[in-house]
Amino acid sequence: MDARALQTGGARAVGIGLIGALLNGLRRTGSALALATGLIALPQAHADAGRAVVQINTVEIRTSAQGASNAEVPPTQNEAFVRTTLPYNWTAPGSERADQLHAQWIRLRFDLNARPAEPIALLVSRVYNGGWVYVNGMRVGGIQPGDERTFVRWRKPLLIELPNALLWPGTNEILIKTTFRSGPNSMPPMEIGPTNMLREQYETAFFMAHTTPRITALVSFTFGLAFIWFWWLRREQVSYGLLGLAGIFWGIRAVYFWIEFMPLEARIAWRLLYYVGYGGVTACLMMGITRLVGAVHRWVDAIVIGIGMAGILGALFFGVNPEGVFGRIWSVSIALASFYAVFLLVRAALQRPTLEVTGLLLSLTLMVVLNLIDFAGTLGLLPIAGPIFAHLSGPVVMIVMGAVLVSRYALAMDRLETVNFMLADRVSAREIELMRKYDEQYEIEQRRITVEERARIMQDMHDGLGSQLLSSLVMVERSNVSKQEMVNILRDALDDLRLAIDAFAPDGAELLPAVGNLRFRMQARFKAAGVKLNWSMLNVPDTSALPATATLPILRVMQESLTNILKHSQATEATVQLRLQTHPPALLVEIADNGVGFEVQAAPGRGRGLPNLQKRANRIGADLLLESGVRGTRVLLTVPLDSTTASNQANAAAAAVAAMEATGAFAVPPLVVRPGDVGTADPLTTPTLSPARTPRDAEAA
């Protein structure tokens, strides 16, 4: 193959980055004294003997015939070489599915006055196809080139130290054997100089071409997953979800630059990575931008998705090369979509600038510029070799949008703190206002309670003591009252007064002390009348479980029932029981005697006692049961209790009684209450407690 005919691919150059270029410039200004014996290049190399590092811009090239790629013997001096200028770019015919492996020899010569005192090396900034290096006919190293079963696309530079033993004063020759297949190929300029100086350039070029794709993939995957997670938490942020997918696809594109050596059969799958990554980035980024700026159009989504699918299908069916005709057309379509995205962002920034729009506009502009630089390099329009810049722009977009997202979060936190402070001030002012209203309401409520309490006291005094005094006055006016009757009337009035005093005393709200006072007074009367009084209390709740103002009505029912026993029953024995019913929770007050009894149906017409009992029970929402017969009379008052409080008090009381029984403090005979006792049993046959005193009895007394 004629080397001149292979030069139709255009100019491509070495690109080792801005840092590498700066280091190269600094090193190239060094003195020739760095080489003790001096380095003299042939005219073909256009070397400057006054610089420590010599750049080789002119070489000789010989391309072997097809099928001669395995020749290991360097060509002889008589074999034809064609002189060319670096960077040397050419395009070999064929396709990726049916191509032929070609071998190529590159020769350069340089003169030395003497063997160098320090090691010198050859630096090739990019060897896509690999190659073996020969110094004066001896192979000294290189990078594995492709063969009939493998395909290579190296993304790293080549640094070969030239052994002093193979160098001699005079003309020295370096041969590089490489291979290539169909599609665009390139050979950048070379440099010869001190190893320690070229090593710094090598490390810079290695980092830019070999390490940055790995960093790019890591950053893209990390930010992509972070954006997708953010979208998962806030589903309405669709643009960030698409941006996260764009980061994942850009990471896939970066993985394409990782893979440098593969079986020939995997070449199509390797190309597919590039088109999947680049096509996915284009589609997701474009759709995310349209949603961010509020310019969603179905036809735009269809076009960008079609562009992405076209690249994938092209790689599957044609095995296209990104630097081939199809790849360049596809790259142009992506560039047009990118220009439209920049246009949308510029318009949105002019109409309503936001952090997202501004950050995305700057980063996307950088991405477009870097991609244009690389694309121009592949066409030979710029003196740089590519692509080595475009893959850096993806992480820039991710980092900028990540910074924007963090800024949004910080602003949101500031706004939230401001709102919290405002709400705290409002809540504080509201609390002060509520406290003032509460104080006013409390004062009004206290006044209402005072008025109601006065009315209740007046009503109780009227119904109790007032009624007794009025009856006494009527009887005295009729002048038919005996001394004993007057004593009884006055005693009843005094008892009623004492009962009211007990109920309205500071501790009168407690039922047990008031019941104890009543028992103390009534016990003496029953003893004087010769009537045995049995009194028992079991698990009696405190007032917290009773309805409000229930103490006095309960005491009045008990007092009136006991007074009726003394006056009318002719009984020899009476029983008072106070016990707790659990289901439903209620206080049971039972007063029974073994007297003569009476007709309950005819009783209401004989006086006001029984209606008064019913009236007092109704006042506190209690049920009153009255049974009477030949074997005595039974009054049962059922006062409903608060369920939770009563249950807790019953458990506590039962535990206390059990503890005292266990220590032998006192013995309480069991009180048997059958389900049919209430309202059905004969009061004189119902088992009762013995008169033994309990702790509650002692407290009541």
C-alpha positions, 0 to 999 in steps of 0.5 A: 500500500502506498503511504502517500495514498494513506494520508487522506485522513487529515491531520491529527495530533497529540493531546496530552492536556493543558498541564502536559503542554505546560510541562513540555514547554518548560522542559523544552527550554532546558539547556543542552548541557543536560545531555553530557555528550549531546544529542544531534538529530538528523535533518529529517527529524528537524531537531534542535540541538540546543534543547534537551528534549527533541521532538520528532516531526518527520519519520519514514513509513513502510506499510506491508502487504496484506497478510504480512502482519506477523513479520518479526524481522525488521525491513532492510535498508534497501526496502522502500520507506516513504517519508511523512510528517507527524502527526500522521493520519490515514484511513484504511478501507474495509469495515469492522465486520470484514477487515484485514490486519495490516502491518506498518513500520515507522523508522526514525534516525538520530545521531549521537556524538557519544554515548549519553551519560544519563538514560534517554527514552522515546515518548509516544504520547498516544499509540492507539494500535500499540507497537514494538520498538527496535533500537538498532535492530534489537527489540527493546519493548513496546505495547502489544499490538493487535493480531488476527485474534485480538483487537486493541485500542490503547488509551495510554502513552508509550515510554521506552528507555533506550538501552545505552548498550545499544546506542553508539556514536553516530547514526542510530535507528529506531523502528516501531512496528504497529498494526492497524485495521479498517477505519481511521488510524493515527500516529502522533509526534514523538520525543526523545530526551532524558528519561527523568524529564520525559517521565513527567510528561508520560505520567501527565499524559497517562493520567489524562488519557488513561486515568480520567475515564475511570474517574469520570465513570466513578463520578458519573455513576455516583452522581447519577445514582444520587440524582435518581435517589433524589427523584425517588424521594421527590417524584415530581422532580422528573428532570433530576431523575432524567439527569441521574439516568444521563449520569449512568449513561455517561458512566457507561460511555466512560467504560468504553475508554477503559477497555483497551484489549479484547478478543476480535469477536467482542469488538462490536459489543465494545462499540455498542458501549459507546453508542449506548452511553452517548445516545442515552446521555443525549436522550435523557439530558435533552428530555431533562432540560426540556422539563426543567425549562418547561418546554416539553414537546413530544416530537423533541422527545421522539427525535432525541430517543430516535438519535440514541436508538440509531447509534445503538442499531448502527453498532449492532448491525453495521459495527460502525466506528465513531470516527467513520462516516456513520459515526460522524453523521451521528455525532453531527445529529447529537451536536444539533440536539445539544445546540437546541438544548443550549438554546432552550437554556439560554432562553430560560436564563433570559426569562427567569434565571435560576440556579438549575438553569444557570448551572446547567447552561454553563456546564452544558456549554462546556460539554458542547465546546469540548465535544466540538474540539474532539470532533474537529480533531478527528476531522484533522481541523485542529492540531490536537489528537482526540478524543481526550477532552469530551469525557471530562465534561460529563462529571462537570455537568454532574458536579455542577448540578450536584452543587446546584442541588446542595444550594437548593437544599441549603436555601430550602433549609434557610427558608425553613428556618425562617418560617420556623422562626416566624411560626415560633413567634406566632405560636408564642404570641398565640400562646400568650393570647390563649393564656389570657383567654384561658385566665378569663375563661377560668375566672368565668368558670370559677364564677359559674361553679361558685354560683352553681355550688351556692344554688346546690347548697341552697337546694340541699338546705331547702330539701333537707333542713328546710323541709324538716324545720317546715314540718316542725313549724306546722306541727308546733302550730297545730299544738298537738306535738308531744315532747318526744315527737319534737325531740325527734323532729329536732334530731332529724333536722340536726342530723340533716344539718350535720350531714350537709356540713360533712358533705360541704366540709373541705374534705367532704368531697371524699366519700369514706370520711363522710360515711364514717361520720354517718356510721358513728352517729347512727351506730349510737342510735341503733344501739340505743334503740336495741337494733343491731347494725352490721356495717361492711365496706369492700373496695369502696372507690374514692371520689375521683371515680364517682360523679361530681357532687355525688357524696351528699345524695349518697349520704342522704339516701343512706341516712333516710333509709337508716332513719326509716328503719328506726322509725317504722321497720320494728327490726332487730337487725340492720345491714349496710353494705358498700361494695364495688361492682366491676361489670359494669363499674358501679358503687353498690350501696345496700341497706337492709333490715329484718323488720315488718316491711310494707307495701311498696306500691302503696308507699308513695301515697303515705309520705314524701320519703320514698319520692325523695330517695328516688329524686336524690338518686336521679340527681346523680344518675344512679338507679334506686331499687326498693324491695319490701316484704314480710321478711324485711326491706331492702334499698339498693343504690347503684352509682355508675363509676368511671371505668378506668379509674374504678378498675385501677382503684379496685386492683390497688385496693385488692392488692392492699387487702391481700397484702394485709391478709398475708401479714395477718394484720386483719381477716376479712370474711368473704362477701359472696355476691351472686349474679341474682343478688341485685334486685332479686334476692331476699335482703335478709338471706344475702350473706354479709360481712361480720362487724369486724372492722376493715382499714376503710372502716377505721378510716371512715370512723 
